Amino acid sequence: MAVGVFDLFSIGIGPSSSHTVGPMRAAAVFAGELKASGKLDRVTSLRVDLYGSLAATGRGHGTMTAVLLGLEGYHPEEILPEQVEERLASIAETGTLNLGGAVEPESGVSLPYGEADMILHPLTVLPRHTNGMKFSVSDADGEVLHEATFFSVGGGFIVREGEEDAAQKELEESKKELPLPFRTAAELMGRCSSKGLGISDIMFINERASRTEEEIREGLLHIWSVMEGCVETSLKREGVLPGGLKVRRRAPDWHERLLKETKDQDPDYRDPKYWQEWVNLIALAVNEENASGGRVVTAPTNGAAGIIPAVLYYALHFAPGMDKATQQDRDDVVVKFLLAAGAVGVLYKEQASISGAEVGCQGEVGSASSMAAAGLAEVMGGSPGQVENAAEIAMEHNLGLTCDPIGGLVQIPCIERNAIAAAKAINAAKMALWGDGTHRVSLDEVIVTMRETGKDMSSKYKETAMGGLAVNVVEC
């Protein structure tokens, strides 16, 4: 199917969309196929091979545990953090995996599992993508009953080996069914010009090809409610993040300090002079929750999950006129913002990549910043040209951003990087809105540049923990 706003904004668990959400999704697909084949009860052994970046940084990104949960039949958009902890504790205690038994435990197969059943190949990169994984199960005689290789290509999206061309063909065919299809920013601008519509309008019309207007609106408001819930949960957690780096959670203390600054005001009042502190807070809160394996929204990835919520928070609390906005007005802003951001996300997903393991952090934080800038410019009354300019500015100044997390954990520099990128997005939108929409560098040119920069970037700086901060900073 054509990439839509609900593909880019999907609910899952942290800490990584490409290393946690994607592998869990792939493993769940494999388990589902195995059950459907009628061979599940013959399985006596399992083997999982992880390649490239999944193997190099999988421990810090929760890849191994995500795979186990997926093999049990859990899906990232449905499983809750407490279920994760419960199942992992059970697997560790019993040394057995309930293959395919997530929904109905009695329908699964209890399978002995040990670390030796998951083989890591950090220096082997499969041809399609650095995030490769292979699943294989055999019977008591050693006969392979079912096997499959998948690639986690960023944002929780997965592709099966051998079906890449078919998937691309299906994508192109499905796009023909859209009322106003686009693949490039130029095509998107052309649609806006010919129809006299804004970018969010074009995206809304395309979404209506598969959902009702009510479903689109309710779905996007639900996405925002999950983002808000993520922040609320994070603000209640204190202490240090898991993983061994001893990174202290800052969001709860920062929130308390901000509330003290406005203690004599209405509880919902947000002093404009502290707008950046609030934006920083929201971004940090989301990504601290993501780092702890909490429930987040890929936007468009987990590693960049805090940027769009932070900038949307800015739009709802600090944009002109929002102090007098009704709840209906606020809901309209949420829907319009996410649709415009989603339209720009489609451009990155289809022309380049949103995978840090493929193009570096420019593909994650850079694309999220660009999407957020577009969303903000849209709800602040920008023309299609100004919205496109905002997206271009934000990405132009994230080009070359590397992905070199310390210890393979989505913590340093990821958490702070979200806050910095959110501020960049706001500045990009404001700069674009002070212009008339005309600009020298197009969004398409920047997207192509990002893609080519990612190809040229050394693998050391693409989520392998083999270069940059990952090797120059002592972990303990």
Sequence and secondary structure as in RCSB ss.txt:
>XXXX:A:sequence
MAVGVFDLFSIGIGPSSSHTVGPMRAAAVFAGELKASGKLDRVTSLRVDLYGSLAATGRGHGTMTAVLLGLEGYH
PEEILPEQVEERLASIAETGTLNLGGAVEPESGVSLPYGEADMILHPLTVLPRHTNGMKFSVSDADGEVLHEATF
FSVGGGFIVREGEEDAAQKELEESKKELPLPFRTAAELMGRCSSKGLGISDIMFINERASRTEEEIREGLLHIWS
VMEGCVETSLKREGVLPGGLKVRRRAPDWHERLLKETKDQDPDYRDPKYWQEWVNLIALAVNEENASGGRVVTAP
TNGAAGIIPAVLYYALHFAPGMDKATQQDRDDVVVKFLLAAGAVGVLYKEQASISGAEVGCQGEVGSASSMAAAG
LAEVMGGSPGQVENAAEIAMEHNLGLTCDPIGGLVQIPCIERNAIAAAKAINAAKMALWGDGTHRVSLDEVIVTM
RETGKDMSSKYKETAMGGLAVNVVEC
>XXXX:A:secstr
    HHHHS EEESS IIIIIHHHHHHHHHHHHHHHHT GGG  EEEEEEEHHHHHHHHHHTHHHHHHHHHTT  
TTT  HHHHHHHHHHHHHH EEEET SS GGGSEEEE  GGGEEEETT   SS SSEEEEEEE TT  EEEEEEE
EEEETTEEEETT HHHHHHHHHHHHHTSSS  SSHHHHHHHHHHHT  HHHHHHHHHTTTS HHHHHHHHHHHHH
HHHHHHHHHHT  SB TTSS  B  HHHHHHHHHHHTTTS TT   GGGHHHHHHHHHHHHHHHHHTT EEE SS
 STTTTHHHHHHHHHHHHSTTGGG  HHHHHHHHHHHHHHHHHHHHHHHHHS   HHHH GGGTHHHHHHHHHHH
HHHHTT  HHHHHHHHHHHHHTTTT  B  GGG S TTHHHHHHHHHHHHHHHHHHHHTS S  SS HHHHHHHH
HHHHHHS GGGBSSSSSTHHHHS   
